[in-house]
Every structure is written in C-alpha cells, then in structure tokens.
Amino acid sequence: MGKRDIKASGEKEYPFSKIKAYSINEILAAGGADAFADKLGKNFQNIESRLKKLPEEAFLTEDEVLQALKTLT
C-alpha cells in the first residue's frame, strides 16, 4: 500500500452545510420576521400545541436554567 494510491474527493464537508441561514436583509425584504416566516410556511399560531408535544426531557430543569444563567453572567 503506497501513498500514491490515496485519492481525496474534491468535495468539502462543512459541519452545518445542511442548515440554511438567512441574512437580516432577506428577512427585512420579505416584510419582517412574521412575513418571512409565512413565506417559509412556518406558522406561529400553533406553537403552544407543538411545544406540548415535546418530551419533558426537551426542556431545561430549574437547576439547569440557574446553571446556564450563572454561566452567562
């Protein structure tokens, strides 16, 4: 096995390559945060019901909140 047989693909993998980010200019051009969310098909009207569907483990405990706030200050 020689080093001459090794070929790397030309593609680069980035850790967050599948996450689409939008600039503030794109959001403002859409008419603001609410209008931008509507154009993306997001609906904030049912956020409460979506949050209720999450498991209890998805939320921070009071101790975790205190620790996080202490870390931030």
N, C-alpha and C positions, 0 to 999 in steps of 0.2 A: 504494500500500500504506500504509494508515494503522494506527496503533497500536490503533485501536478494534476491528479485526477479530481481534486476537490473543486467544485463549482458552486458559487453562491448565486442565488436568484437575484435578479435586478430589482425586485420589489422590496420596499422597506415596510416594516410593520410598525405602526405607531400605537402606543397604549390606548389612546382614546379615538382611534380613527373612525369608529362607527358612530360616534356621538356628533351630531350636527350642532354647531354653535351659530348663533345669530348675533350680529352687531347691533348696537343701540340704534344706528341709522336705519337698519332694516325694520326694527320694531317701530320706530317713530314714523317711518314711511308708510307702514301699514295702518297707522292711525292710533297708535298707542298699544299698551300691553293687552287690553281687553280685545281690541280689534285684531291684533296679531294672533292671539290665542284662538279666536273664532276662525281665522283663516287657516290655522293649523288643525282645526277640527277638535280643539280642546274645549271642554265645557265645564265651567266652574260652578254651575248651578247644582251639580250633584256631588260636590266634593265631600260633603258630610257623609253621604252614604258610601262613597268609596273608601273613606277613612275607617268607617265602621267595619268594612270587610277585611281590613288588615289584621294579622295576628297580633296578639298582645306583645310578642317579642319585638315587633317592629318599632315600638316606642321606647323612649328612654325612661328609666325609673327615676324617682326623685333624687336618689343618691348620684346617679349618672349625670343628671342635669346640674346638680350642685358642683360636681367634679368638673364638668365641662365649663361652667361659668367661672369657676376658680382658675381654670387653665387659661381662659380668655382674658382675665384681668391681670 
